[in-house]
């Protein structure tokens, strides 16, 4: 019976749309395949990202790309709350770019073909609306510590696909930040991880 309630709650999940809002996102590859940090995938994602930001602007506050997922924080323009159309565009253009490369073995089942899904990325993405500074700080740090958390590097400064380096240059982070795991991250969890 408890299982049925879980399914019912998930079926009625509603996203939070706030004009000018700040959001934390997680986007995951289909079946957790590890290809996002490949040169081709990075190029395809960057091309899609730039094109969609021109059409639907947003401020990219923080970002980290890992082999099977990415995390980021966006702030939308004051009169805009529609991040879903941005993700739809980014995912669609990314898949189109990957298809043009021609050598990726994408996975598509019957349902995915009907819905015109590529098989590169999971159908959904996870979002969290950030309302308070403390919540922002935790997600910001989580993003930049993520490559260490997953064992790819011993220090955030050693991971090339992150905005960590930008924030060292601006003085937000010290170059040695993340040598030790921040205490709150030991119990901090995000959806989609």
BAZATI-988827 format. One record per residue (C-alpha): x, y, z. Coordinates in pm, 1 decimal. Each point is the difference from the previous one (the first is absolute). Layout:
<pts>
<east=X	north=Y	up=Z>
...
</pts>
This chain:
<pts>
<east=0.0	north=0.0	up=0.0>
<east=283.2	north=244.0	up=85.3>
<east=154.7	north=-76.1	up=-339.2>
<east=-321.5	north=105.1	up=-175.1>
<east=3.2	north=333.1	up=183.0>
<east=357.5	north=63.2	up=-115.3>
<east=-94.7	north=-60.6	up=-362.3>
<east=-303.3	north=225.8	up=32.0>
<east=204.8	north=283.3	up=149.1>
<east=262.1	north=-24.7	up=-274.7>
<east=-270.9	north=6.7	up=-267.3>
<east=-123.6	north=333.5	up=132.8>
<east=337.1	north=169.1	up=44.1>
<east=-12.5	north=364.7	up=-100.6>
<east=294.9	north=214.0	up=-83.3>
<east=51.0	north=336.5	up=163.7>
<east=0.5	north=292.3	up=-244.2>
<east=96.1	north=338.8	up=145.0>
<east=77.4	north=296.9	up=-223.8>
<east=361.6	north=101.3	up=44.5>
<east=54.7	north=-308.9	up=215.7>
<east=326.1	north=-170.2	up=80.8>
<east=2.4	north=-375.5	up=-55.4>
<east=231.6	north=-293.6	up=59.0>
<east=-20.2	north=-267.1	up=-273.0>
<east=123.9	north=-353.6	up=-52.6>
<east=-1.4	north=-157.4	up=-345.6>
<east=99.1	north=-366.8	up=-39.3>
<east=96.2	north=-215.2	up=-298.5>
<east=-229.8	north=-284.6	up=-99.3>
<east=89.4	north=-310.9	up=201.4>
<east=287.3	north=196.8	up=154.6>
<east=221.2	north=-49.2	up=-303.1>
<east=334.0	north=176.8	up=44.6>
<east=64.3	north=219.3	up=-302.4>
<east=-82.8	north=362.8	up=92.0>
<east=363.1	north=97.7	up=56.0>
<east=111.7	north=-132.7	up=-339.4>
<east=113.8	north=266.8	up=-243.9>
<east=-295.8	north=-63.9	up=-232.4>
<east=-259.5	north=18.1	up=277.9>
<east=153.9	north=314.5	up=151.3>
<east=-1.1	north=169.2	up=-340.4>
<east=-359.7	north=-108.6	up=-68.8>
<east=-114.8	north=122.8	up=340.7>
<east=184.4	north=331.9	up=-25.7>
<east=-143.0	north=67.2	up=-347.0>
<east=-354.3	north=-75.4	up=120.3>
<east=48.9	north=203.5	up=317.4>
<east=119.8	north=311.1	up=-188.5>
<east=-281.2	north=-16.0	up=-254.9>
<east=-274.3	north=-37.7	up=261.8>
<east=144.5	north=275.3	up=223.3>
<east=-15.9	north=239.9	up=-295.8>
<east=-365.3	north=-80.4	up=-58.8>
<east=-103.4	north=-41.6	up=365.0>
<east=250.6	north=184.8	up=224.0>
<east=93.3	north=-111.9	up=348.7>
<east=290.7	north=60.6	up=233.5>
<east=217.1	north=-307.0	up=49.3>
<east=109.9	north=35.4	up=361.1>
<east=176.5	north=-332.6	up=57.4>
<east=70.1	north=-308.7	up=-207.6>
<east=173.2	north=-337.6	up=19.7>
<east=9.5	north=-264.7	up=-272.2>
<east=70.6	north=-361.3	up=93.8>
<east=9.1	north=-308.7	up=-224.9>
<east=-362.4	north=-102.0	up=67.8>
<east=-169.4	north=315.8	up=130.5>
<east=24.3	north=371.9	up=47.8>
<east=-101.4	north=245.2	up=270.0>
<east=-58.6	north=369.7	up=-43.5>
<east=-162.9	north=305.1	up=152.2>
<east=-186.7	north=245.6	up=-221.1>
<east=-169.5	north=330.2	up=69.1>
<east=-272.6	north=89.4	up=-246.9>
<east=-89.9	north=349.9	up=-120.6>
<east=-241.3	north=194.2	up=223.8>
<east=-300.5	north=-46.5	up=-228.9>
<east=67.6	north=-366.1	up=-82.6>
<east=-58.3	north=-327.3	up=183.9>
<east=8.2	north=-255.4	up=-278.3>
<east=317.7	north=-202.3	up=45.1>
<east=-163.0	north=-312.9	up=-148.7>
<east=5.6	north=142.8	up=-352.7>
<east=369.2	north=74.6	up=44.6>
<east=75.9	north=-356.8	up=105.9>
<east=-216.0	north=-137.4	up=-280.6>
<east=198.7	north=208.6	up=-247.3>
<east=338.8	north=-88.2	up=146.2>
<east=-79.9	north=-371.9	up=11.3>
<east=-144.4	north=2.3	up=-351.7>
<east=291.5	north=187.3	up=-156.0>
<east=251.2	north=-208.9	up=194.6>
<east=-157.3	north=-319.3	up=-136.9>
<east=-12.7	north=141.5	up=-351.6>
<east=367.7	north=98.4	up=22.9>
<east=92.4	north=-346.2	up=130.9>
<east=-195.5	north=-166.9	up=-281.7>
<east=186.8	north=210.1	up=-255.7>
<east=326.5	north=-144.9	up=130.8>
<east=-136.0	north=-338.4	up=-103.9>
<east=207.1	north=-235.2	up=212.2>
<east=-182.2	north=-0.2	up=334.3>
<east=-188.7	north=-315.4	up=85.7>
<east=-317.0	north=149.3	up=134.5>
<east=-259.0	north=-211.9	up=176.8>
<east=-363.4	north=25.7	up=-107.1>
<east=-290.4	north=-216.6	up=107.1>
<east=-348.1	north=9.4	up=-156.1>
<east=-130.9	north=260.6	up=245.4>
<east=297.9	north=226.5	up=-68.5>
<east=-49.6	north=-26.6	up=-375.9>
<east=-369.4	north=93.8	up=34.6>
<east=92.0	north=303.9	up=209.1>
<east=288.3	north=89.6	up=-232.9>
<east=253.6	north=-31.6	up=280.6>
<east=363.9	north=-49.0	up=-85.6>
<east=127.9	north=-246.7	up=255.7>
<east=290.0	north=221.6	up=101.7>
<east=-162.7	north=168.3	up=300.1>
<east=-263.8	north=-101.9	up=250.4>
<east=-350.6	north=117.1	up=-78.7>
<east=-24.7	north=224.9	up=303.3>
<east=224.7	north=237.4	up=186.5>
<east=-7.5	north=94.0	up=367.4>
<east=-49.7	north=352.1	up=121.3>
<east=7.7	north=163.6	up=339.8>
<east=-113.4	north=356.8	up=54.5>
<east=243.9	north=197.1	up=212.7>
<east=-161.3	north=253.7	up=231.2>
<east=258.3	north=62.8	up=273.3>
<east=367.4	north=91.4	up=2.0>
<east=97.8	north=-300.4	up=213.1>
<east=-172.5	north=-234.4	up=-246.0>
<east=178.4	north=172.6	up=-288.6>
<east=338.6	north=-32.1	up=175.6>
<east=-50.7	north=-371.7	up=63.1>
<east=-95.9	north=-75.6	up=-360.4>
<east=279.9	north=222.2	up=-131.0>
<east=257.1	north=-188.3	up=208.5>
<east=-159.2	north=-334.8	up=-84.9>
<east=44.8	north=67.0	up=-371.6>
<east=365.5	north=89.9	up=35.4>
<east=84.1	north=-289.2	up=232.6>
<east=-186.0	north=-256.5	up=-214.1>
<east=302.6	north=-131.5	up=-199.1>
<east=175.7	north=-71.6	up=330.5>
<east=-313.5	north=-163.6	up=143.4>
<east=-10.1	north=-239.1	up=-295.1>
<east=371.9	north=-78.9	up=24.0>
<east=112.1	north=152.8	up=-330.4>
<east=251.3	north=233.5	up=165.0>
<east=134.1	north=69.1	up=348.1>
<east=-58.4	north=375.0	up=-18.7>
<east=-259.8	north=216.0	up=-182.8>
<east=275.9	north=202.4	up=-169.0>
<east=108.4	north=-316.5	up=-185.1>
<east=-332.2	north=-40.1	up=-184.3>
<east=-2.5	north=194.6	up=-329.8>
<east=-377.4	north=9.6	up=-69.6>
<east=-124.6	north=216.9	up=282.8>
<east=-50.8	north=365.4	up=84.4>
<east=223.6	north=-54.8	up=304.8>
<east=293.5	north=159.9	up=-184.9>
<east=-205.2	north=310.9	up=-78.9>
<east=-82.4	north=44.3	up=368.3>
<east=362.6	north=-45.1	up=105.9>
<east=92.2	north=282.0	up=-242.0>
<east=-270.9	north=227.1	up=142.7>
<east=96.7	north=-78.3	up=361.5>
<east=-318.3	north=-187.4	up=99.5>
<east=201.5	north=-316.8	up=58.7>
<east=354.4	north=-41.9	up=119.8>
<east=203.2	north=-220.9	up=-234.8>
<east=21.1	north=-264.3	up=274.5>
<east=-373.6	north=-7.8	up=76.1>
<east=-128.9	north=-355.9	up=5.0>
<east=320.2	north=-161.4	up=124.5>
<east=-224.1	north=-130.0	up=276.4>
<east=-366.6	north=-75.6	up=-60.8>
<east=-217.3	north=276.6	up=143.0>
<east=-177.0	north=-139.7	up=306.8>
<east=-355.5	north=64.5	up=-126.8>
<east=68.3	north=-194.8	up=-321.6>
<east=45.8	north=-324.4	up=193.5>
<east=-379.0	north=-18.5	up=45.0>
<east=-118.3	north=230.9	up=-279.1>
<east=-192.8	north=-171.7	up=-278.4>
<east=-155.2	north=120.6	up=-323.6>
<east=-259.6	north=-168.0	up=-218.3>
<east=127.2	north=-169.7	up=-310.1>
<east=349.2	north=-61.0	up=133.0>
</pts>
